[in-house]
Amino acid sequence: MKKSKLLLPLISLFSILLSACVPISSSETPSSSEEPSSGEPSVEPPSSTCDEDDMWCDVGDGGDSSVYVPPVVDMVADESEGYSFENVSLETGSMAYEVFVRSFYDADGDGIGDFNGLKQKLPYLASLGINTLWLMPIHPSPTYHGYDVKDYYAVNPQFGSMNEFKSLLADAHNLGMKIIIDMVLNHSSKQHPWLEESYLDRANNNIKEDSKADWYVWSDKDKSGYHSYRNAYYEGQFDASMPDFNYDSPSFRKEVENIIKFWANDIGVDGFRLDAVKYYYMNQTVKNRDILTWFKQTAIQYNKDFFMVGECWDSNETIESYYDSECDSFFKFSTSLEGVGAGAIAPQIKRFISANGFGEEIEKREATIKEKNPNGYYSYFL
């Protein structure tokens, strides 16, 4: 794994998970010599016929033998062999922390989290072994979540000024931390001035070089996923407040290149979390992969280590097909969301599957990715 990679690698994932799942012997279960308080009956714990390799416990009272009684693990006393615990570093990868700036830390007392508040907490975050901060949308937006952008060249004034963001970025870099930001390029806010300009240019048949007539997907007739705007309709597959961009427009693509240059070069962020990568072209995987490769090739003109992680809500097979692009990584949501399966965290924590089985599943998935993109890897949610 190259030093430029930012998100959680396998060793970090395993270090966190295996610490909760080491095998123990029955002799490690602690006992108590403390007597019950006066007047309270003494209750003996149920006997168990479990051995240390059996995850299903017979509770010894005729009850359901499928009731799982988790063992108590004393990590200080544990001397199990075969596990290693290493410090996280940029050499072995890093751990990323997702920050919703609005609710993280309020430095000026207005009830809204801000850049200065986050900056104050950088040393604390660094002390936790966090090397990368992923900031949820920080652009101006009419909504609290920010996934409908009104201006791609500015920051939300509720969070602070652009100079305050630059100061946050500089302090993070001084601590050896990276900052990546959410970049929502599938759609804008309906309140973005581009939508009105696009409508007028289309209505007036403006074909000049500065025309935005084709920046959005328009129709003269109503269709599924379209929404009315004066006497026309625009595509907005997520919501009426989020009109979709048209990636068949050469002039819009030029604008996207300007946006990438602005953040990668002029401001100096370390990467993007790319929202809704399946929808640049609605569920057209090949075209979407081409878009992601173009994003990456544009960004590395300004920062050769610029990192991109994509949000692709789909099956493992579909997500892995996106590694044919040059996007560095994609979130593996199933690891944290699935309740069953060898590659899911919850059953591993509960010892429904072995640590070895979990590791083997992750290793298999990573090998599949490497066949498509030798520099690619999954980003795991914990």
C-alpha positions in Angstrom: 0.0 0.0 0.0 1.4 3.3 -1.0 2.0 6.1 1.5 -0.5 8.4 -0.4 -3.4 6.2 0.5 -5.6 7.7 3.2 -8.3 5.5 4.5 -8.4 2.5 6.8 -6.3 -0.4 5.7 -6.6 -4.0 6.7 -4.2 -3.9 9.6 -6.1 -1.1 11.2 -9.4 -2.8 10.7 -8.1 -6.0 12.1 -6.5 -4.3 15.1 -9.8 -2.8 16.1 -11.9 -5.8 15.5 -9.8 -8.6 16.7 -9.2 -6.9 20.0 -12.9 -7.7 20.7 -12.8 -11.2 19.4 -9.7 -13.1 20.8 -10.2 -16.7 21.9 -10.2 -17.3 25.6 -10.3 -20.3 27.9 -13.0 -20.9 30.5 -10.4 -20.3 33.2 -10.3 -16.6 32.2 -13.9 -16.0 33.2 -13.6 -13.8 36.2 -15.2 -14.9 39.5 -16.4 -12.7 42.4 -16.1 -13.3 46.1 -18.4 -10.4 46.8 -21.4 -11.5 48.9 -25.0 -10.4 48.0 -26.4 -7.6 50.0 -28.5 -8.4 53.1 -32.0 -9.6 52.2 -31.2 -10.4 48.6 -31.3 -14.0 47.5 -28.1 -15.4 46.1 -28.4 -16.2 42.4 -26.0 -18.7 40.9 -25.0 -18.1 37.3 -26.3 -20.8 34.9 -23.9 -23.6 34.3 -22.5 -23.9 30.8 -21.3 -26.9 28.8 -19.7 -24.6 26.2 -16.1 -25.1 25.3 -13.9 -22.3 24.0 -14.4 -23.3 20.4 -18.2 -23.5 20.5 -20.0 -20.2 19.9 -23.4 -21.7 20.8 -23.8 -22.3 24.6 -26.1 -24.7 26.4 -27.1 -22.6 29.4 -27.7 -25.8 31.4 -31.3 -25.1 32.5 -33.1 -26.8 29.7 -33.4 -23.6 27.8 -32.7 -22.9 24.1 -29.2 -24.1 23.3 -29.0 -21.5 20.6 -28.7 -18.7 23.2 -25.2 -17.3 22.8 -23.5 -16.3 26.0 -20.5 -14.1 25.1 -17.2 -14.7 27.0 -15.6 -12.0 29.1 -12.3 -11.0 27.7 -9.6 -9.5 29.8 -7.4 -7.8 27.2 -4.7 -7.0 29.7 -4.3 -10.7 30.7 -4.9 -12.1 27.2 -1.8 -13.8 25.8 -3.4 -15.4 22.7 -0.9 -16.0 19.9 -1.4 -15.2 16.2 -2.6 -11.6 16.6 -0.6 -8.5 16.1 -1.4 -5.0 17.2 0.4 -2.2 15.4 0.2 1.6 15.5 -1.5 3.3 12.6 0.8 5.3 10.4 0.8 6.6 6.8 3.2 3.8 6.0 0.5 1.2 6.9 -2.4 3.3 5.9 -4.6 5.4 8.1 -7.9 5.8 9.9 -10.3 8.4 8.6 -12.9 10.2 10.8 -16.1 11.6 9.3 -17.0 15.1 10.5 -20.4 16.7 10.2 -19.0 20.2 10.8 -22.4 21.7 11.8 -22.6 19.5 14.9 -19.0 18.9 15.8 -17.7 21.8 17.8 -19.0 25.4 18.1 -16.2 27.9 18.7 -18.2 31.2 18.5 -21.3 30.2 20.5 -23.9 30.6 17.8 -25.1 27.0 18.2 -23.6 25.8 14.9 -20.3 23.9 14.6 -17.6 25.7 12.6 -14.1 25.5 11.1 -12.5 27.2 14.1 -14.1 24.7 16.5 -12.8 21.8 14.5 -9.4 23.4 14.4 -9.3 23.6 18.2 -9.9 19.8 18.3 -7.3 18.8 15.8 -4.7 17.8 18.4 -7.2 15.6 20.2 -8.3 13.9 17.0 -4.6 13.4 16.1 -4.0 11.8 19.5 -6.6 9.1 18.6 -4.5 8.0 15.7 -6.7 9.7 13.1 -4.8 10.7 10.0 -7.6 11.8 7.7 -10.7 13.9 8.2 -13.6 13.6 5.8 -15.7 16.7 6.0 -19.3 16.3 4.9 -20.5 19.0 2.6 -19.1 22.4 3.4 -20.4 24.4 0.5 -23.3 26.9 0.7 -26.6 25.1 0.7 -30.2 25.7 1.7 -30.3 22.4 3.7 -28.7 21.3 6.9 -27.0 18.3 5.2 -25.5 20.3 2.4 -25.9 17.7 -0.4 -27.5 20.3 -2.6 -24.9 22.9 -3.4 -25.5 26.5 -4.3 -21.9 27.5 -5.0 -19.0 25.2 -5.7 -16.3 27.9 -5.1 -17.3 28.9 -1.6 -17.8 27.5 1.9 -21.0 27.6 4.0 -20.8 31.0 5.9 -22.4 29.3 8.9 -19.2 27.3 9.3 -16.8 30.3 8.8 -14.9 32.0 6.0 -12.7 30.5 3.3 -9.7 31.9 5.1 -10.8 30.1 8.3 -11.1 26.9 6.3 -7.6 27.4 4.9 -6.3 27.9 8.4 -8.0 24.7 9.5 -6.4 22.9 6.5 -2.9 24.3 7.3 -3.1 23.3 10.9 -4.2 19.8 10.0 -1.3 19.5 7.6 1.1 20.7 10.3 -0.1 17.8 12.4 0.4 15.3 9.6 -3.4 15.0 8.9 -5.2 15.0 5.6 -8.5 16.6 4.9 -10.9 15.4 2.2 -14.2 17.0 1.4 -17.5 15.8 0.1 -17.9 16.7 -3.5 -21.4 16.5 -4.9 -21.1 16.6 -8.7 -24.2 14.6 -9.7 -26.6 17.4 -9.0 -26.8 20.9 -7.6 -29.3 22.7 -5.5 -32.4 24.0 -7.3 -31.3 27.4 -5.9 -28.0 27.4 -7.7 -28.1 30.2 -10.2 -26.9 27.9 -12.9 -30.4 26.3 -13.2 -32.1 29.6 -14.0 -29.3 30.5 -16.4 -29.6 27.1 -18.1 -33.3 27.5 -18.4 -33.0 31.0 -20.0 -30.2 30.0 -22.4 -32.3 27.0 -23.5 -35.5 29.1 -23.9 -33.7 31.8 -25.8 -31.8 29.3 -28.0 -28.5 30.7 -26.8 -25.7 28.8 -28.6 -22.9 31.1 -27.7 -19.7 29.9 -26.0 -21.0 30.9 -22.6 -24.3 29.2 -22.9 -25.4 26.9 -20.1 -28.4 25.6 -22.0 -27.3 22.0 -21.8 -25.8 22.0 -18.3 -28.9 20.3 -16.9 -31.1 17.6 -18.4 -34.2 19.3 -19.8 -37.4 18.0 -21.4 -40.5 19.7 -22.9 -42.6 16.9 -21.5 -43.1 15.4 -18.1 -41.3 12.2 -17.4 -40.6 9.9 -14.5 -37.9 11.6 -12.3 -38.5 15.0 -13.9 -39.8 18.1 -12.3 -41.5 21.2 -13.6 -39.7 24.5 -14.0 -41.8 27.2 -15.7 -42.8 25.6 -19.0 -40.1 22.9 -19.0 -39.0 20.0 -17.0 -35.6 19.1 -15.5 -34.3 15.7 -14.4 -33.9 15.3 -10.7 -33.7 11.6 -9.8 -33.1 12.2 -6.0 -35.5 15.0 -5.4 -37.1 18.0 -7.0 -34.7 20.2 -5.1 -31.7 18.5 -6.7 -31.6 19.0 -10.5 -29.2 16.6 -12.2 -26.2 17.7 -14.3 -25.7 16.8 -17.9 -22.3 15.2 -18.4 -22.8 15.1 -22.2 -22.3 18.9 -22.2 -18.7 19.9 -23.1 -18.9 23.3 -21.4 -20.3 21.8 -18.2 -17.4 19.3 -18.2 -15.0 22.3 -18.5 -16.7 23.8 -15.4 -16.2 20.6 -13.5 -12.5 20.7 -14.4 -12.4 24.2 -13.0 -14.0 23.1 -9.7 -11.5 20.2 -9.3 -8.6 22.6 -10.0 -9.9 25.1 -7.5 -10.1 22.7 -4.6 -7.1 20.5 -5.5 -4.7 23.3 -6.5 -5.9 26.7 -5.3 -7.3 25.6 -1.9 -5.2 22.5 -1.4 -7.5 19.8 0.0 -6.2 16.3 -0.1 -9.1 14.5 -1.8 -12.8 14.1 -2.4 -15.5 11.9 -1.2 -17.5 11.6 -4.3 -21.3 11.5 -3.8 -23.7 9.3 -5.8 -21.2 7.9 -8.3 -23.8 5.6 -9.8 -25.9 8.4 -11.1 -23.8 10.7 -13.2 -25.3 8.6 -15.9 -28.3 6.9 -14.4 -27.0 3.3 -13.5 -24.7 3.2 -16.6 -21.6 1.7 -15.0 -19.3 2.0 -18.0 -20.0 5.7 -18.5 -19.8 6.4 -14.8 -16.4 4.7 -14.6 -15.2 6.9 -17.4 -16.3 10.0 -15.4 -14.5 8.8 -12.3 -11.3 8.2 -14.3 -11.6 11.7 -15.8 -12.0 13.2 -12.3 -8.9 11.4 -11.1 -6.8 12.3 -14.1 -7.8 16.0 -13.7 -7.0 16.1 -10.0 -3.6 14.5 -10.2 -2.4 17.2 -12.6 -2.3 19.4 -9.5 -1.6 16.9 -6.7 -0.2 13.5 -7.7 -1.4 12.0 -4.4 -5.0 13.4 -4.6 -7.3 10.8 -3.1 -10.8 9.9 -4.3 -13.3 7.6 -2.6 -16.6 6.9 -4.2 -20.1 6.3 -2.7 -21.6 3.5 -4.6 -24.7 2.0 -2.9 -24.9 -1.4 -4.6 -23.9 -5.1 -4.4 -20.2 -6.1 -3.8 -20.1 -7.2 -7.4 -21.3 -3.9 -8.8 -19.0 -1.9 -6.5 -16.0 -4.0 -7.5 -16.8 -3.4 -11.2 -16.2 0.3 -10.5 -12.6 -0.4 -9.7 -12.1 -0.6 -13.5 -12.0 3.2 -13.1 -9.0 5.0 -11.6 -10.9 6.0 -8.5 -8.7 5.0 -5.5 -11.4 3.5 -3.3 -15.1 2.9 -2.7 -16.9 2.5 0.6 -17.8 -1.1 1.6 -21.0 -0.4 3.4 -21.9 -4.0 3.7 -19.1 -4.6 6.2 -20.9 -2.5 8.8 -24.5 -2.9 7.7 -24.9 -6.6 7.0 -26.0 -8.7 10.0 -24.6 -11.9 8.6 -21.8 -13.1 6.3 -18.1 -13.6 6.6 -17.3 -10.0 5.6 -19.6 -8.3 8.1 -18.4 -6.8 11.3 -21.3 -7.5 13.7 -21.2 -11.3 13.6 -17.4 -11.2 13.9 -17.6 -9.1 17.0 -20.2 -11.5 18.4 -18.0 -14.5 17.5 -20.6 -15.9 15.1 -17.8 -16.2 12.7 -14.1 -16.6 13.3 -11.5 -13.9 13.0 -9.8 -16.0 10.4 -13.0 -16.3 8.3 -13.4 -12.6 8.5 -9.9 -11.9 7.4 -10.1 -14.4 4.6 -13.2 -12.8 3.2 -11.6 -9.3 3.3 -8.4 -10.7 1.7 -10.5 -12.3 -1.1 -12.3 -9.0 -1.8 -9.1 -7.0 -1.8 -7.5 -9.5 -4.3 -10.5 -9.1 -6.6 -10.0 -5.3 -6.5 -6.3 -5.5 -7.2 -7.0 -7.4 -10.4 -8.9 -4.4 -11.7 -6.9 -1.6 -10.1 -3.5 -2.5 -8.6 -3.6 0.7 -6.5 -7.2 0.3 -5.4 -8.6 -0.8 -2.1 -11.8 -0.7 -0.1 -12.6 1.9 2.5 -14.3 0.1 5.5 -16.9 1.6 7.7 -16.6 0.9 11.4 
